[in-house]
Every structure is written in C-alpha cells, then in structure tokens.
Amino acid sequence: MVVDALSEPNSYRNLCHEHSDGAPMPSAEALRDIVELVRSIIFPGYYGKSSINTATLKYHIGVGVERLYSLLTEQILAGLSFADYCDTAAYAAYNQQTVQTELNRMARDRAGRFIEQLPEIRRVLATDVVAAYNGDPAAKSFGEIISCYPIIKELTIYRMAHELWLLDVPLLPRMLTEMAHSETGIDIHPGATIGEYFTIDHGTGVVIGETCIIGRNVKLYQGVTLGAKSFPLDAEGNPIKGIPRHPVLEDDVIVYSNASILGRITIGRGATIGGNIWVTQDVPAGASITQKR
C-alpha cells in the first residue's frame, strides 16, 4: 500500500525527472573530481600531486587536461540530456540517434571551449590571490592564501562555473556553486559577473545574486548580501525570471560585514559601505555610507 502511494504520479509531480532511457544524469561525485582536477591544473603542487617540479609540470598538466576533457564532456552531456536540450521543434523531425549524436557534439565542443579558457581563469585567479594577500595583514604568503583561504577555494569553483554558464551548459554551474557554498559558506550564483582582484575577508554568509555585476578591486566582508529588493510578477503572479535585479558594484568598492545591498542599484567607484546597514538606493562614487549614531 505504501509503495502504491509513493508510485502514484500525482505524489511525485515535479519531484521526479523523466529522461530518455540510457541518458546520463549529472554526477556530484564526478563534479568533485573535476573541481580537484581544475584546482591541480590552476595551482600545481598545492592540489593534486605535491611532488610536481618544473621538469614534470608539463606532463602532469597534460595528463590532467586530458582527463578533465573526458570527465567534463560526460558531465556536460548529462546536463544537456537532463535539460532535454534538443527536445524542441527544431529537432522534432530527427530520430533519437541523430539527436544523441548532436548532443555528443555539443558536449565535446563546450568541454573544449571551457578548457581553452583555463589560462585566462588562472590569470584572473592569480589576481584574486593577490587581492586576498594584500587585504589581510594576517596572511604570511601567497601559498597560505591558496592552501587555506575559503575565498580562493570558492572563486576557483565560481570562475569555473561562470565559464560553463557563459557556454550555456545546463545545471552543472549551479551544482558546482552549491558545492562551493557547502564547502566555504559563501553563496555566489554562477551568473554573477565578478572582475579581477576580488576578495572576501573571512567569507562566511556572503550571498551574491545571479545578476550582480562587480568591478575590479572590490572587497567584501563576511555576511554581506548583494540581493534583490523585490520580484516583479508576471500576469499569473509568478516572479519574472532573468531580469536584472541585483546590485552593480563599480571598481574599488569596499562593503563591510553584514551589510545588505538590495535591488538594481549602483554603488559608485571607490565607495565604502559600512557594516550592518541596508542600502536600497544608488551610492555616488567615493561616498561613505555608515549607520547614524
């Protein structure tokens, strides 16, 4: 009787994903392997094999990139299949084998394009390491930043996920950033745009929404929320998705702990936002916003 109740279609509506027979599902375990591979490629010696030296570096990176391409292709294919990416009118005339061939091609193409971005991802992450080091007088070395600081662990995954987001890969970017959220306590949506030399001191409890735009050399402290103020509704009363609804932080902004910046507002270049306040209106460049005594 319990099995019958649990098998009743109405009981699992919107809770059970129906996909084509044989189509893979994205794997959290495989994504963890991908994260560790990317970390070992971006930061050789700090992640993966610790015995790497200049004589063996090229070999280890080559092996890592080859394995990354294979794993990533499989997971992107799973994401495309999960989203029924080819289940549209444009593909209605094709048989399942032809559709699967197209999905395989798309997965390989996106995996290759992601890997082509690894040098740029490393370059930007190197600026984030500098920002974290310069922003914390307790930091003793870049190695300490890379090995220990949650912001670098978070940003490595975020910058991976953001590239996959730009490549229109379904589901995987969100899975990755939620893994990072669980690991670090920092919640960054993969759709957010974050410039170079970005850092978060401590990090716990920071939330950065999907449509945030953050410039260069921005620093946040723990507990900061860059969120939406309200959600415009459609004719049926449901929130309209995809519209810009989160803040824009221009270059050289500092936001102190537990501040909430809400809505599509702009915090001007060089502005400072004090702790424990709500900001719901534009802030001019160079301004300092604090609590009234």
VEXKOLLUM-875136 format. One line per 10 residues: their letters; for each residue x, y, z of C-alpha. Coordinates in Angstrom, 1 decimal, decimal comma. Each point is the difference from the previous one (the first is absolute). Example, Ala and Ser with C-alpha at 12.3 -4.5 7.8 and 13.67 -1.06 7.14 Angstrom:
<mipas>
as	12,3 -4,5 7,8 | 1,4 3,4 -0,7
</mipas>
This chain:
<mipas>
mvvdalsepn	0,0 0,0 0,0 | 2,9 2,4 0,8 | 1,7 -0,9 -3,3 | -3,2 0,7 -1,9 | -0,4 3,4 1,7 | 3,6 0,9 -0,7 | -0,4 -1,1 -3,6 | -3,1 2,1 -0,7 | 1,0 2,5 -2,6 | -1,7 3,0 1,7
syrnlchehs	2,2 -0,7 3,1 | 3,3 0,6 -1,8 | -1,1 2,7 -2,4 | 3,0 2,4 -0,5 | 2,1 -2,2 2,2 | 1,0 -2,8 -2,4 | 2,0 0,8 -3,1 | -1,1 -2,0 -3,0 | 2,8 -0,4 -2,6 | 0,7 -2,1 -3,0
dgapmpsaea	1,0 -3,6 0,6 | 3,8 -0,2 0,3 | 0,5 3,8 0,3 | 2,5 0,7 2,8 | -0,7 2,1 3,0 | 2,5 2,6 1,4 | 2,2 -1,5 2,7 | 1,0 2,0 3,1 | 2,9 -2,5 0,5 | 1,3 0,7 -3,6
lrdivelvrs	-0,3 3,7 0,5 | 2,1 -0,2 3,2 | 2,6 -1,8 -2,1 | -0,2 2,8 -2,6 | 0,5 2,6 2,7 | 3,0 -1,7 1,4 | 1,5 -0,4 -3,5 | -0,5 3,7 -0,8 | 1,5 1,0 3,3 | 3,0 -2,2 -0,7
iifpgyygks	0,5 1,6 -3,4 | -0,5 3,5 1,1 | 2,1 -0,3 3,2 | 2,5 -2,8 -0,7 | 1,6 -1,4 3,1 | -2,6 1,4 2,4 | -2,7 -2,4 -1,3 | 0,5 -3,5 -1,5 | 3,5 -1,4 0,1 | 2,2 2,1 2,3
sintatlkyh	3,3 -1,3 -1,5 | -0,4 1,9 -3,3 | 3,0 2,0 -1,2 | 0,9 1,9 -3,1 | 1,3 -3,1 -1,7 | -3,3 -2,0 0,4 | -2,5 2,9 0,0 | -0,8 -0,1 -3,7 | -0,6 -3,8 0,2 | -2,3 0,2 3,0
igvgverlys	-2,0 2,9 -1,4 | -0,3 -1,8 -3,3 | -1,4 -3,2 1,7 | -2,3 2,2 2,1 | -1,4 1,9 -3,0 | -0,6 -3,2 -1,9 | -1,9 -1,6 2,9 | -1,9 3,3 0,6 | -1,2 0,1 -3,6 | -1,3 -3,6 0,3
llteqilagl	-1,8 0,6 3,3 | -1,3 3,4 -0,9 | -1,4 -1,3 -3,4 | -1,9 -2,7 1,9 | -1,5 2,4 2,5 | -0,9 2,7 -2,6 | -1,7 -2,8 -2,0 | -1,9 -0,9 3,2 | -1,0 3,6 0,5 | -1,2 0,4 -3,6
sfadycdtaa	-1,9 -3,3 0,3 | -1,6 1,0 3,3 | -1,2 3,3 -1,5 | -1,4 -1,7 -3,1 | 2,1 2,5 -1,9 | -0,9 -1,4 -3,4 | -3,7 -0,6 0,9 | -1,2 2,9 -2,1 | -1,9 0,5 -3,2 | 3,2 0,4 -1,9
yaaynqqtvq	1,0 -3,6 0,8 | -3,5 -1,5 -0,3 | 0,7 -1,5 -3,4 | 3,2 -1,8 1,1 | 0,1 -3,5 1,5 | 1,5 -0,7 3,4 | 3,3 -1,1 -1,3 | 0,5 3,2 -2,0 | -1,0 2,1 3,1 | 2,5 -2,0 2,1
telnrmardr	2,8 0,6 -2,5 | -0,7 3,7 0,1 | 0,0 0,0 3,8 | 3,4 -1,8 0,0 | 1,4 2,6 -2,4 | -1,3 2,9 2,1 | 1,5 -1,6 3,2 | 3,4 -0,4 -1,6 | -0,1 3,5 -1,4 | -0,9 1,6 3,3
agrfieqlpe	2,6 -2,1 1,9 | 2,7 1,1 -2,5 | -1,0 3,7 0,2 | 0,1 -0,2 3,9 | 3,5 -1,4 -0,1 | 1,1 2,7 -2,3 | -0,9 2,5 2,7 | 2,1 -1,6 2,7 | 3,0 2,3 -0,5 | -2,3 3,0 0,4
irrvlatdvv	-1,6 -1,5 3,0 | 3,4 -0,5 1,6 | 1,0 3,6 -0,9 | -3,0 1,4 1,7 | 0,2 -2,2 3,0 | 3,6 1,1 0,4 | -1,3 3,6 0,5 | -2,5 -1,3 2,6 | 2,9 -1,6 1,9 | 1,8 3,4 0,0
aayngdpaak	-3,1 1,8 1,2 | -0,6 -2,5 2,8 | 3,7 0,3 1,1 | 0,1 3,8 -0,2 | -3,3 0,3 1,8 | 0,9 -2,1 3,1 | 2,9 1,0 2,2 | -0,1 -3,5 1,6 | 0,9 -1,7 -3,3 | 3,6 -1,1 -0,1
sfgeiiscyp	0,4 -1,2 -3,6 | -1,8 -0,6 -3,3 | 0,3 -3,7 0,8 | -2,0 0,5 3,2 | -2,7 1,8 -1,9 | -0,2 -2,8 -2,7 | 0,1 -2,8 2,5 | -2,3 1,3 2,8 | -2,2 2,9 -0,9 | -3,6 -0,8 -0,8
iikeltiyrm	-0,3 2,9 -2,5 | 2,5 -1,6 -2,3 | -1,7 -3,4 0,3 | -3,3 1,7 -0,8 | 1,2 2,1 -2,8 | 1,7 -2,9 -1,8 | -3,3 -1,8 -0,1 | -2,0 3,2 -0,8 | 2,3 1,0 -2,9 | -0,3 -3,5 -1,4
ahelwlldvp	-3,8 0,0 0,4 | -0,3 3,5 -1,6 | 1,8 -1,2 -3,1 | -2,3 -2,9 -0,3 | -2,9 2,4 0,6 | 1,2 2,1 -2,9 | 0,2 -3,1 -2,1 | -3,7 -0,7 0,6 | 0,7 -3,3 1,9 | -3,2 -0,9 1,9
llprmltema	0,0 -1,0 3,7 | 3,7 -0,5 0,5 | 0,9 3,6 0,9 | -2,6 0,0 2,8 | 1,1 -3,4 1,3 | 3,6 1,3 0,1 | -0,7 3,2 1,9 | -2,2 -1,8 2,5 | 2,9 -2,4 0,6 | 2,2 3,1 0,7
hsetgidihp	-2,8 1,4 2,2 | 0,1 -3,1 2,1 | 3,8 0,0 0,2 | 0,5 3,7 0,8 | -3,3 1,5 1,2 | 0,2 2,5 -2,9 | -2,9 0,0 -2,4 | 0,8 1,5 -3,5 | -2,4 -0,6 -2,9 | 1,9 -1,1 -3,1
gatigeyfti	-1,8 2,6 -2,0 | 1,6 2,9 1,9 | 2,8 1,9 -1,7 | 3,0 0,7 2,2 | 3,1 1,9 -1,0 | 3,7 -0,5 0,8 | 1,7 0,5 3,4 | -3,2 -1,0 1,9 | 0,1 -1,2 3,5 | -2,2 -0,8 3,0
dhgtgvvige	1,5 0,2 3,5 | -1,1 -3,1 2,1 | -2,9 -0,6 -2,4 | -2,6 -1,8 2,0 | -3,5 1,0 -0,8 | 0,7 2,1 -3,1 | -2,8 -0,2 -2,7 | 0,5 1,3 -3,6 | -3,0 -0,2 -2,3 | -0,3 -1,1 -3,6
tciigrnvkl	0,0 3,4 -1,7 | 2,6 1,7 2,2 | 2,7 1,9 -1,8 | 3,2 0,5 2,0 | 2,9 2,1 -1,3 | 3,8 -0,3 0,6 | 1,7 0,2 3,4 | -3,2 -0,4 2,1 | 0,1 -1,3 3,5 | -2,8 -1,5 2,1
yqgvtlgaks	-0,1 -1,1 3,6 | -1,9 -2,9 1,6 | -3,8 0,0 0,0 | -0,4 2,4 -2,9 | -3,1 -0,4 -2,2 | -0,2 1,2 -3,6 | -3,6 -0,9 -0,5 | -3,3 0,9 -1,7 | -2,4 2,5 1,6 | -3,2 -1,3 -1,6
fpldaegnpi	-1,1 -2,3 -2,7 | -2,2 1,4 -2,8 | -2,8 -2,4 -0,8 | -1,5 -1,2 -3,3 | -3,7 -0,1 -0,9 | -0,4 -3,3 2,0 | 1,6 1,4 3,1 | 3,3 -1,8 -0,3 | 3,4 1,7 0,3 | 1,5 1,0 -3,4
kgiprhpvle	3,3 -1,8 -0,5 | 3,2 1,3 -1,5 | -0,5 3,7 0,4 | 2,8 2,2 1,6 | -1,0 0,2 3,7 | 3,3 0,0 1,9 | 2,5 2,8 0,7 | 2,9 1,3 -2,2 | 3,2 0,7 2,0 | 2,5 2,1 -1,9
ddvivysnas	3,8 -0,2 0,4 | 1,7 0,4 3,4 | -3,1 -0,4 2,1 | 0,2 -1,3 3,6 | -3,0 -1,5 1,8 | 0,3 -0,8 3,7 | -1,5 -2,9 1,9 | -3,7 -0,7 0,0 | -1,0 2,8 -2,4 | -2,9 -0,7 -2,3
ilgritigrg	0,0 1,6 -3,4 | -3,3 -0,6 -1,7 | -1,5 0,6 -3,4 | 1,4 1,1 -3,4 | 1,9 2,9 1,5 | 3,6 1,3 -0,7 | 2,7 0,4 2,6 | 2,3 2,5 -1,5 | 3,8 -0,4 -0,5 | 2,0 0,2 3,2
atiggniwvt	-3,1 0,1 2,3 | 0,1 -1,5 3,5 | -3,1 -1,7 1,5 | 0,1 -0,4 3,8 | -1,1 -3,1 1,9 | -3,4 -1,0 1,1 | -2,0 2,3 -2,3 | -2,5 -0,4 -2,9 | 0,7 1,9 -3,2 | -2,8 0,2 -2,5
qdvpagasit	0,9 3,2 -2,0 | 2,9 0,9 -2,2 | 3,2 1,1 1,8 | 2,2 2,6 -1,7 | 3,7 -0,7 -0,8 | 2,3 0,6 2,9 | -2,9 0,2 2,6 | 0,2 -1,6 3,4 | -3,3 -1,4 1,3 | -0,2 -0,9 3,7
qkr	-2,5 -0,3 2,8 | -1,2 3,2 1,7 | 1,2 0,2 3,6
</mipas>
